[in-house]
Amino acid sequence: MAPSIQVVLQGFGLATNQGSMGFCGITLVKGAKTTLVDVGHVGRRPLLLQKLAALGLTPNDIDQVFLTHAHWDHSLNLDVFPNAQVLIHTNERNYVRNAPDSDWATPKYVEHMLQSSKLREVHEGEEIDDGMRVLSTPGHSKGSMALLVEGDGGTVAMCGDALPNALSVSSGLPRVVFGDLDDAKQSIKTLLEKATRFYPGHDRPFAVDGSRIHYLEKTEIRVFGWPAAGDEEGASGISYTLDGPFQTPVVR
């Protein structure tokens, strides 16, 4: 029986003039094991727990976390899952041990966080569950990896920020490259060769059919200011709804 795939939290490529919101996609894959692909940052922790509960799961039910890469927006909720084995690519693990100061997405405390986890290094082609295997996708980070899941409708890729949104299909690049530019380009080519459906790092799931992209789910996000307008004298706020795709320009 093919593994089942469920979006827990959709990713969004939202940035402001005050910084990035960093909302990554979080996906549940249920096979012989219960696997969570990425865990997001602490700003989404209450919602993550709420969504898991709606699926009948507690953090203790997660057997393994597949960490596409160690950037803060994908990893900061690792401590929520005490029973989970955390899978990280060997190249990413080695990089995090001594990440340069220029890599603002890999703060020094990520190393301490990983050390306190039940960490297992994985590599290209390794099967982490029935019908689920590792694909190395370096470029966005030194050791980015994707999870390929064999389903009834073909191969699905949980690709993190190696392929962060649908715009990257046409541009051939992720939005940001912390590793090697040529590696990043090749990783997108490899992903498009290996799979037809994608669960990206900062967009909703989509399918690629030749030059056409088909989104697989609807999307919505509400953005509001705090305090809301009128809550206090002189306060100002905003409240509006956006309906994606939430694609952002490529930044080299």
C-alpha positions in Angstrom: 0.0 0.0 0.0 1.4 3.4 -1.0 2.2 5.9 1.8 -0.5 8.6 2.4 0.4 12.3 2.2 -1.3 15.1 4.1 -0.4 18.8 4.3 -0.3 19.8 7.9 0.7 23.4 7.3 1.1 25.0 3.9 4.2 27.0 3.1 4.1 30.7 2.1 6.8 32.8 0.5 5.9 36.0 2.4 8.4 38.7 3.1 8.0 42.3 4.4 10.2 45.3 4.6 10.6 44.3 8.2 11.9 40.8 7.4 10.7 37.3 6.4 7.8 35.5 8.0 9.5 32.2 7.2 6.3 30.0 6.9 7.6 26.7 5.5 5.4 23.8 4.4 5.0 20.9 6.9 3.8 17.6 5.5 2.7 14.3 7.1 3.6 11.0 5.4 2.1 7.8 6.8 3.5 4.5 5.8 4.9 1.8 8.1 6.1 4.8 10.1 4.6 8.3 10.7 6.9 10.9 9.2 6.8 14.6 9.4 8.7 16.5 6.7 10.1 19.7 8.3 8.7 21.2 11.5 8.6 25.0 11.0 9.5 27.7 13.5 8.1 28.5 16.9 5.8 31.2 15.6 3.7 28.4 14.0 4.0 26.0 17.0 0.4 26.5 18.4 -1.1 26.0 14.9 1.1 23.0 14.2 -0.1 21.3 17.4 -3.7 22.2 16.6 -3.4 20.8 13.1 -1.8 17.5 14.3 -4.6 17.1 16.9 -7.2 17.5 14.2 -5.5 14.6 12.4 -5.7 12.5 15.6 -2.0 12.8 16.4 0.1 14.0 19.3 3.8 14.9 19.0 4.6 11.6 20.6 3.0 9.8 17.6 5.7 11.1 15.2 8.2 8.4 14.5 10.6 10.4 12.4 11.2 14.0 11.3 12.7 14.3 7.8 14.6 17.6 7.9 15.0 18.9 4.3 17.6 21.3 5.7 18.5 22.9 9.0 17.5 26.5 8.3 15.7 28.1 11.2 12.3 28.3 9.5 12.3 24.6 8.9 13.8 23.3 12.1 13.0 25.2 15.3 10.1 23.0 16.4 12.3 19.9 16.7 12.0 19.9 20.5 8.2 19.3 20.2 8.8 15.7 19.0 10.6 13.8 21.8 10.2 10.4 20.3 11.1 11.2 16.8 14.3 10.3 15.1 15.5 13.4 13.2 16.9 12.6 9.8 19.4 15.0 8.3 21.7 14.6 5.3 25.3 14.0 6.2 26.5 17.0 4.2 24.1 19.3 6.0 25.1 17.9 9.4 28.8 18.6 8.7 28.0 22.1 7.5 25.9 23.0 10.5 28.8 22.1 12.8 30.7 25.1 11.5 28.3 27.3 9.5 29.8 30.7 8.5 28.6 33.9 10.0 27.4 35.0 6.6 24.7 32.3 6.6 22.0 34.1 8.6 19.5 31.2 8.1 21.7 28.8 10.1 22.2 30.5 13.5 24.8 29.0 15.9 22.2 27.5 18.2 20.9 25.2 15.5 24.0 23.0 16.2 23.0 22.8 19.9 19.5 22.0 19.0 20.5 19.1 16.7 22.9 17.7 19.3 19.9 17.4 21.7 17.8 15.5 19.1 17.7 11.8 18.3 19.7 12.5 15.2 20.4 10.1 12.3 22.4 11.0 9.3 21.1 9.8 5.9 22.4 9.9 2.4 21.5 9.7 -1.3 19.2 6.8 -2.2 18.6 5.6 1.4 15.1 4.2 2.0 13.7 5.6 5.2 10.4 3.7 5.0 8.6 1.6 2.4 8.4 3.6 -0.8 10.2 6.6 0.6 13.8 7.5 -0.2 16.3 10.3 0.0 17.3 12.5 -2.9 20.2 14.8 -2.4 19.3 18.4 -3.6 22.2 20.6 -2.6 22.4 24.3 -3.6 19.9 26.2 -1.4 21.9 24.8 1.5 25.0 22.6 1.4 23.1 19.5 2.3 19.5 20.0 1.3 17.6 16.8 0.6 14.2 15.9 -0.7 12.0 13.0 0.1 10.7 11.0 -2.8 7.5 9.1 -2.1 6.2 6.4 -4.5 2.4 6.7 -4.8 -0.3 5.3 -7.0 -0.2 8.4 -9.2 3.6 8.4 -9.6 6.5 9.9 -7.6 5.9 12.8 -5.3 8.7 15.0 -4.0 8.8 16.8 -0.6 11.4 19.2 -1.7 11.9 21.9 0.9 13.7 25.0 -0.4 15.5 23.2 -3.2 12.3 23.9 -5.1 10.6 26.4 -2.8 7.7 27.5 -5.1 6.2 27.1 -8.5 8.2 30.1 -9.8 11.4 28.1 -9.4 10.2 25.6 -12.0 10.4 28.3 -14.7 13.3 30.3 -13.3 15.4 27.1 -12.6 16.6 28.5 -9.3 15.4 28.6 -5.7 14.7 32.0 -4.3 17.9 32.1 -2.2 21.2 30.1 -2.7 23.4 29.7 0.4 25.4 26.9 -1.2 26.5 26.5 -4.8 24.6 28.1 -7.6 25.3 25.3 -10.2 24.3 22.7 -7.6 21.0 24.6 -7.0 20.2 24.6 -10.7 21.0 20.9 -11.1 18.9 20.0 -8.1 15.8 21.6 -9.6 16.5 19.7 -12.9 16.8 16.5 -11.0 13.6 17.0 -9.1 11.7 17.7 -12.3 13.1 14.5 -13.8 12.3 12.4 -10.7 8.8 13.5 -9.8 5.6 15.0 -11.2 4.0 16.3 -8.0 5.8 18.6 -5.5 5.3 19.7 -1.9 7.5 22.8 -1.9 9.1 24.7 1.0 7.1 28.0 0.5 4.1 27.4 -1.7 1.2 25.0 -1.9 1.5 21.6 -3.6 1.5 21.5 -7.3 1.9 19.2 -10.3 4.0 19.8 -13.4 2.8 18.6 -16.7 5.3 19.7 -19.4 5.3 23.5 -19.2 2.0 23.7 -17.2 1.8 24.0 -13.4 -1.4 22.9 -11.7 -1.9 23.7 -8.0 -3.4 20.8 -6.1 -5.0 22.8 -3.2 -6.6 26.1 -2.5 -4.9 28.6 -0.3 -5.6 31.5 2.0 -3.8 33.5 4.6 -5.1 36.4 6.8 -2.6 39.1 7.7 -3.4 41.5 10.5 -1.8 44.1 12.6 -1.6 44.0 16.4 -3.2 45.7 18.2 -6.1 45.9 15.8 -7.2 49.3 14.7 -9.2 51.1 17.4 -8.1 48.8 20.3 -6.1 51.6 21.8 -6.1 55.3 21.2 -3.9 56.2 18.3 -3.3 52.5 17.4 -3.2 51.5 13.8 -3.6 48.0 12.3 -4.4 46.1 9.2 -6.5 43.1 8.4 -6.8 41.5 5.0 -6.9 38.2 3.2 -4.5 37.1 0.5 -5.2 34.3 -2.0 -1.8 32.9 -3.3 0.3 31.6 -5.2 2.6 33.8 -3.0 5.5 33.6 -5.4 8.5 35.9 -4.8 11.2 37.0 -7.1 14.4 35.0 -7.5 17.3 36.5 -5.5 20.8 35.4 -6.5 
